[in-house]
Each structure stands twice: as C-alpha cells, then as structure tokens.
Amino acid sequence: MTIKTYKYSLLIFLLLFSGCTKFDYTEDENSRQHINSYLTLEQAVTGAYAKFAAIFADELWRNSYLLQGMLADDYDLYSGWSCSGEDCVPYIYEGYGFQTFDDNGDTVYLAEGCYRRYHEGEEVMVGQSYLEFMNDAYRDLYKAITSQNFILCQFEDRAISNDAFNELLGEVYYMRAYSYFRLARLFGQIPLIIDADVDYQVHRASFEEIYRQIESDVLQAIRLLPVTTFTARIPYITPCRGSAKAMLAEVYLTMGGYPVHDEEKYALAAHYASEVIDSAAIYGFGLLEDYANLTDWKYGLHKEMVSIVQYKSDFNWDMVTSEYFPAFQTNELSLFYRDAITEVKFYNDYPASYRKNCTYNRAHDINITWDSTILVYPVETTSCYRILLMNSTKFDYEAFLDNTEEYYIYILRYSHTLLTYAEASARSGNLDEMSYEAINMIRRRANKQPVTSPSPYDLTEDLTPEQFIDSVVWERAWELTGEPESRWFDLLRLGMIDNLDELRDPHEAPPPYEGILIGEYFFPIPNEDVYLNPNLLTE
C-alpha cells in the first residue's frame, strides 16, 4: 500500500473541444453560471468531466483508483517512503516487498530478503494513512456528483427537443450513475443527493434507494445518448447508448449479489449485456485481436473501449526533486508511485498464457542514483523482483516530458460485457451456447488464438452451472486485474471478502483491515462529514 505524497503535477485535461474553456466549480456560487445555451452547457459538461476524471487519477496520483481496490487478492502497491517537506516516514512494508522466482522462472515466491511483512506497531499509522486517501476518494466522488447535479437540476422542468442538448445531458446522467455506483460499492449506504442544495440533515439512503437512482440515471442515459461510439459527441471517448447499456448490465450483475441480493436482476444483466453483444458492430464495439494492444497507448482509440477517461500529461520540471524520480525497470522508465505488484498466490494460480506475459512486467530490484537530468543508473541487481502490473507501468517517457503524452483509463471494456453476459446468463438459469462463446472468446485471446474460432483452450459444454460460474469469476479476475472495475468489487458482490485469507499466500502479510473497513466490508464516511452531519453515523 503506497500512500505517497510526492509532488507531482498531472493536470486532468479532457480532450473534448479544443476551443472550449474548462468550466470548473468552486465553493464560490458566482462560478455556477446559468446554463442558457448549448455553449454554456458544453462548458459545464467539460467541467463535470474534469471532476469525474479526478475520481480515477488526480494531481498526485496517475492512477489513484488502484488504491481503492488494493485490499483484494490480486495486487498490492509496494513499499517506499512518504515525504512531506523534509519529514519522511517509511511505508507499510519492511524491506521492499520484492519477490523472486524458482529455477525455471515460472513461480514466484517470497525469499529471504525479498519477503514482505508489516512493521510491528505501525498498523494504526497504516490504517490512518489509507483512510486519509479513502476520505479524499469520497470527497472527489461527491465533488463530481455536485457538478453533475448542478447541470441536471437546471433541466428538471424543461422539455428539451434539441438532440444535441439531450445528448450532453445523457453524458451527465451516465457520469452520475457511475459516480454513485462506485460510491455505493466503496462506502455502502451513503447520502443520496440529486439536487444542488447543501443539506446537513440528510440521512444515509438504503441500498435499494441508491441502486434505484443509479438504475434511473442509466436508463435516462440510454434514452438520451447517441446510438454508436462513431456518432458519440467525441467518438470512442464520450459515452454512447451501447456504453450505457453495458454499464446497466454491470449494475444489475452487482444487484444480484451482496448487498442487494435481488437475484432477479441477473436475468436483466444478461438481457442488457446480450443487447450490447448482439449489436456490437452497430455500437462500434468488439475485442481487440491482440491483448498486448490494450496497454499500448500508442495503439490509439479502439473498439474495445466501451467507456474510458482520457488524460494529458502536464509535466513541470520545477517540481522535480530528489524526492521524485523515475525508476529503472528493465528496458523502460516509469514513475515509482504508479507501480502495482502482484500478490504471490494470485500470480502463481494465474494460468501460464500470452495474456499473463502481457499483464506482468518482471523488474529487478535495483539501487538507483539520482542526478538533475533525470537519469538513473542500475547500481546493483539482486535476486529479488517486482512483478508489476503492465497496465500501471506502461509509460511514454519522452511524450510525458514534453507534455504531449495522452493516455486513458478503462472504465469498461468489451470483455467486461462478454464476461458479464456469461456469468449473468448462468446465474439466471439460461446457460447457453452464447454463454460459452462469450467466455471462450476471452480465453482464446488470452492464449493468442483467433477469437472467433474454436480452440483447445475453450471451456467444454459439460460443466455444471456452478463450475461454469466459477470459471467465469476467475476469468474476470485475470482479464481485468488492476482496472477500475476491480477484483475488489467482485469479491464484495460475491461475498468472498471473508475468504481473503484463503486466497492469499499464507506467508504474505495481508493489509491491516482493522480500523479501515467497518460493518459489512465498506469504508467509513469521513469523520469531518459525520461531524457536520451526525445523521451520517453508522447505526
């Protein structure tokens, strides 16, 4: 777990329209301009996107969403130092949390000098540090919702016949639905605010109320958004009707499990996922043939992007100090704070495949030296490695430094929808040929086979529904590790968080849950918010 405070400037810049001025929101009521034209609505939506983007990556963290899912069994963030001015404190782990391999290089294990364990007596510090980050995540989500509410409240009683207006509003409904969807899975029963007023007496909403609102917003997005990713306001970047249907399938899949437990929603999840799959060519969706292209930012925008957020780097040389530097990793440079390492058992249980090789980057544990030209040199290579998630370390170093780097974070990929259909159809008693084909397409690509042709890696159709579902759940874990729709959310809805001790290597220390999670596996609402509104206290 690496809660870092390195000084780093990453200006979240949404590539909407090059001539648009970013419309931002502050506590100053004068900044909330009245929306009276398409231009002012477009500016407001641009500002809303900036706040929406901040829930995945902020000015300090290129991929802050990783910390929100790191309590699961698939990855962790390795140790280091947290510095504020001249005051530095060690992170969570003793040593550097590196691992080593067996003789044939296939299995990772914890060797002496490479092991990880928590410093004795520092659990409280760790928990507090992590909660501070989660407090920021909570506030970032509500900042996004505030900007979304401000737009939508101005159109509550206005009938709009202009398609361009409606499509913009559809984007806002889509953002608000996802914002609340993420909030509910991280913080549980949260206050449900859908107007622009500040209410310090609001109570926590029930899960049924929260998910009813999410469902309503996504259905509005489906009604208002343009049909295809080609006709979206910004092709591949802003959502389309297919994006909203794919998100609704994810929402219904979640509602079938914990904490809502409405198993009738599995059939709806399968229905909306099948609509996306059946109309994939119309919507502009599909699987990339080569898994490696998913983490190659130079590959560009592509058909697997059902929903993304796009960013642009803003590097400031004045912010570079000895507390902030790139790390040497095999043949490329990347930034320390972005590194996510695999959990040992998850890595060893992950079947050997082309996808696994693309997912992880083996990087030597080395000592580095620093100089003012941002050059680092390997001084000593050890037998210890960091097994890094490639999607968190792939980095266009030169483009970053000259402020031309553009990158994106996946919210939903087409593979999500295929796997959601496979699982939801089986859970709703409709395991069929399409269910098998959906997961087998993923398995074929994982092994670098043609995605639409039968292969030796296909699941055979003699599995029981329970065996099939278990296969899909693990395929989701391997296919989507390290992405915003994380393994943690699957463990939550499936009631598997209590099984985490069994899912981890017994020699690898788990995160210190005590003081972090409350009640039924949710993070607490920040104390400052509870102080302002005691109605938010957990009953």
C-alpha positions, -999 to +999 in steps of 0.1 A: +000+000+000+017+032-011+001+064+000+026+088-015+028+125-013+054+131-039+050+165-055+037+157-090+015+178-113-008+159-136-034+183-149-065+164-158-073+176-193-103+162-212-099+164-249-134+175-256-133+205-279-100+223-283-117+257-283-137+251-251-128+268-218-128+245-189-159+252-168-149+244-132-168+245-099-157+260-066-174+270-034-180+304-049-216+305-060-207+330-087-188+303-106-220+284-111-232+301-142-267+298-155-268+274-185-287+292-212-272+279-244-255+249-260-221+266-255-226+271-217-240+236-213-210+222-232-186+242-209-204+229-179-202+193-191-165+198-197-160+210-161-181+180-149-158+157-169-127+172-152-142+163-118-153+129-130-118+122-142-104+131-108-121+100-092-096+078-112-065+099-112-057+132-095-028+157-094-007+135-072-017+100-085-017+090-121-039+060-112-054+067-078-081+041-084-055+014-078-055+022-041-093+019-039-091-018-049-058-029-034-073-047-004-083-076-028-062-106-035-048-097-070-023-068-064-007-045-039+013-014-040+049-018-028+067-001-001+086+031-002+088+065+016+062+091+021+077+126+022+062+159+031+089+186+030+118+171+049+097+148+070+097+112+057+082+081+071+085+045+059+056+029+041+039-002+052+063-030+045+097-039+059+121-042+031+109-035-004+082-062-009+101-078-038+098-114-048+119-140-066+114-169-089+121-206-088+148-221-110+127-223-142+113-188-137+077-198-137+067-195-100+072-165-078+078-170-041+089-149-011+126-154-005+147-143+025+154-106+019+125-104-005+097-110+019+070-086+029+056-080+064+042-051+082+063-031+107+052-040+142+033-013+159+027+006+127-007-008+118-025+023+132-004+046+111-010+025+080-048+024+086-049+061+092-029+068+061-051+046+040-083+061+054-070+096+046-067+085+010-102+070+010-116+102+025-102+120-005-118+094-028-152+100-010-149+138-015-138+135-051-168+114-059-192+139-043-174+168-060-181+151-093-218+145-083-221+181-072-211+193-107-234+168-123-264+178-101-258+214-109-263+207-146-292+183-143-312+204-118-314+232-144-332+209-168-356+192-144-387+211-156-376+219-191-386+199-221-357+198-245-363+189-281-328+197-293-309+164-298-275+179-292-287+193-258-301+159-249-270+140-258-250+162-235-274+156-207-272+119-214-234+121-207-241+138-174-267+111-164-241+085-173-214+101-152-237+105-122-249+069-124-213+056-124-203+080-096-230+067-073-223+031-084-187+035-073-196+053-041-221+026-030-196-001-035-168+017-016-188+033+012-220+014+014-251+033+025-242+068+015-263+101+014-282+102-019-281+138-031-296+146-065-302+184-062-278+214-060-286+223-024-264+216+007-283+196+033-266+190+066-295+169+078-295+143+051-296+106+062-279+077+046-300+061+019-309+024+018-291+003-008-325-001-026-329+037-028-293+041-041-295+015-067-329+026-078-314+061-085-284+045-103-308+025-125-329+056-132-299+076-143-285+049-166-319+044-182-320+082-188-286+079-204-297+051-226-327+072-238-306+104-245-272+093-257-263+088-294-266+053-305-230+044-315-194+052-305-189+066-340-217+091-336-208+100-299-200+136-294-163+126-293-160+092-309-146+065-285-142+090-257-177+102-247-203+075-240-229+062-264-261+042-259-241+010-260-219+023-232-249+029-210-264-005-217-231-021-208-230-002-176-266-011-167-256-048-172-228-043-146-252-026-122-277-054-124-250-081-120-240-063-088-276-060-076-279-098-079-253-102-052-243-085-020-257-063-005-289-060-025-294-098-031-320-094-058-313-125-079-340-115-104-315-088-116-293-115-131-317-120-160-317-082-166-279-082-165-278-109-191-305-091-212-286-058-214-253-075-219-267-096-248-281-064-264-247-049-264-231-081-278-258-087-304-254-051-316-217-048-311-209-040-347-236-012-347-223+003-314-187+000-327-176-024-300-155-056-302-125-074-289-090-064-300-074-094-315-041-089-296-043-085-258-010-066-258-025-037-276-047-029-246-018-014-227+000+001-257-012+037-255+004+044-290-022+019-304-047+047-301-085+046-296-101+013-304-132-008-305-128-025-270-133+009-253-168+008-241-162+035-216-129+054-209-115+086-194-087+103-213-059+124-198-030+145-209+003+149-191+014+182-177+050+178-166+066+206-146+104+204-143+103+228-114+085+201-094+114+175-099+134+170-067+154+141-052+121+130-036+106+123-070+123+104-098+118+077-124+127+041-116+148+019-138+127-011-149+142-035-174+142-015-207+119+014-198+115+041-173+084+047-152+073+066-121+077+050-087+042+059-075+025+040-102+038+006-095+014-022-085+029-056-077+011-089-079+000-109-049+020-141-048-008-167-048-028-148-074+003-148-097+010-185-092-026-195-097-029-174-129-026-199-158+005-195-180-006-177-211+002-149-236-021-127-216-002-133-184+030-124-200+014-092-213-001-084-179+031-085-158+065-070-161+093-086-142+115-058-129+148-063-110+152-048-075+180-024-080+196+005-063+194+038-082+213+071-083+198+104-090+210+134-108+194+166-120+190+154-156+165+127-145+189+099-154+190+068-133+216+040-133+213+005-121+239+000-094+232-034-080+209-061-093+197-086-068+177-119-070+146-101-060+120-088-084+089-067-086+062-084-105+045-053-118+011-048-135+019-037-170-012-015-173+001+006-144+037+009-156+035+013-194+047+048-200+056+070-229+086+087-211+096+112-239+060+123-246+054+128-209+084+151-205+074+173-235+038+174-224+024+156-254+016+123-237-020+112-239-033+082-220-066+068-209-081+047-182-106+020-190-139+021-171-155-007-191-141-028-219-160-050-242-145-080-224-164-069-193-197-072-212-188-106-226-179-120-191-209-103-175-232-120-200-216-153-194-220-151-156-254-135-155-269-159-180-256-189-160-269-174-127-303-167-142-307-203-153-300-197-190-266-211-196-265-215-234-241-216-263-237-178-263-226-180-226-198-204-236-188-184-266-186-152-246-160-166-221-142-187-248-136-156-269-117-142-239-098-174-232-088-177-269-073-142-270-056-148-236-037-176-254-032-157-287-057-177-307-082-163-332-110-150-310-139-164-331-126-199-339-128-229-316-095-236-297-080-261-273-085-235-246-123-234-248-144-245-219-162-277-226-200-276-225-203-304-200-197-281-170-223-278-143-236-242-139-216-239-107-184-250-124-191-226-153-198-197-130-166-203-110-146-204-143-161-170-153-154-154-119-117-164-122-116-153-158-128-119-148-101-117-121-073-125-146-087-105-175-095-073-155-068-072-128-056-037-120-086-019-137-110+005-121-138-021-121-116-041-099-114-076-083-124-060-050-159-052-063-163-088-075-152-101-041-177-078-025-207-087-045-199-124-043-194-123-005-159-135-008-141-109+013-142-132+043-122-157+022-093-135+015-070-153+039-075-184+018-069-165-014-035-152-003-002-169+002-001-177+040+034-163+042+024-129+027+011-104+052-024-091+044-033-054+045-042-043+080-080-043+078-086-033+114-096+003+115-101+005+077-133-014+069-164-011+090-196-031+092-201-052+061-169-045+042-173-008+035-151+022+042-163+047+067-176+081+057-150+107+066-152+119+103-154+155+091-186+149+072-201+130+102-192+159+125-211+183+102-240+159+099-244+133+128-272+117+108-244+100+088-233+080+118-234+043+112-262+027+132 
